[in-house]
Amino acid sequence: MEPIEFISSSEEETIAFGKKLVDQLRPGDIICLVGDLGTGKTTLVKGIAQALKVKEAKVHSPTFTLMNVYEGKVPLYHFDLYRLEDEKSIRSIEYDEYLYGNGISVIEWADRLGKAMPLAYIKVDLAHRKDGGRNIRLSLIGKRK
């Protein structure tokens, strides 16, 4: 799969991109989000959650808990590794039972996984633009099951 690039000019467009992404997802998929603070990682997760019929009020960044589980059409496992100090912290919550389970996993700050990074995942790079928008680049890493 060739990388897909998208320019988002608003929060609404980022949410819409997340909704469209769900059309390509299936249980067991892992989405790894990479980008600076404020690039729209959580906003993208909100779009994914909306498409999966998760109640909108439930979706927020799990910065202090490492992970939230949202019930929808399929379970959505939302990880936020911003405060992750080391790989042992993520292993302590037995994250792989979620990553390789029956839901869709989305990992904010996935670059902090180090050696714990999955072998196959959908990578989404988000970056600020000078005009206030966001560059979003989606690529497939490894071989998808």
Residue, then its C-alpha position, 0 to 999 in steps of 0.5 A: m500500500e502506498p502512503i496516503e497523505f491528507i491535509s486537514s484544515s480543521e478539527e472537523e476534517t480530522i474527525a472526518f478522516g478518522k471516520k473514513l479510516v474505519d472503512q478500511l479497518r478490521p478487528g485486530d488492527i493497530i493504528c500507531l499515531v505519531g506527532d507533536l503535541g496538538t497535532g490532532k491525535t486525540t481528535l483523529v481517535k474521536g473520528i474513529a470512535q464516532a464511526l464505531k458508534v462509541k458515545e462521543a462524551k466518553v472519548h478523551s485522552p487517557t494520559f493518566t491511565l495509559m489506556n481507555v476501552y470504549e465499547g462500540k461496533v467493535p471494542l476500541y482500545h485507546f492508548d496514550l503513551y505520553r507519560l510512559e517512562d519506559e517499556k516496562s510500564i506498557r508491559s505492566i498492563e499486558y497491552d498485547e492482549y488488547l493489541y492482538g484481541n478482537g478490537i481496534s487499537v489506537i496508540e498515541w505517542a506510539d514512537r515511545l513503544g521502542k522494542a515493544m512496537p508491533l510488527a505490523y500496524i498502520k502508522v499515522d504521522l501528524a504534523h503542524r502546518k504553517d497555515g494552522g492545518r495539519n499534515i496527516r500521512l498514513s502508511l502500512i508497516g509490516k504485513r497485515k493479517 
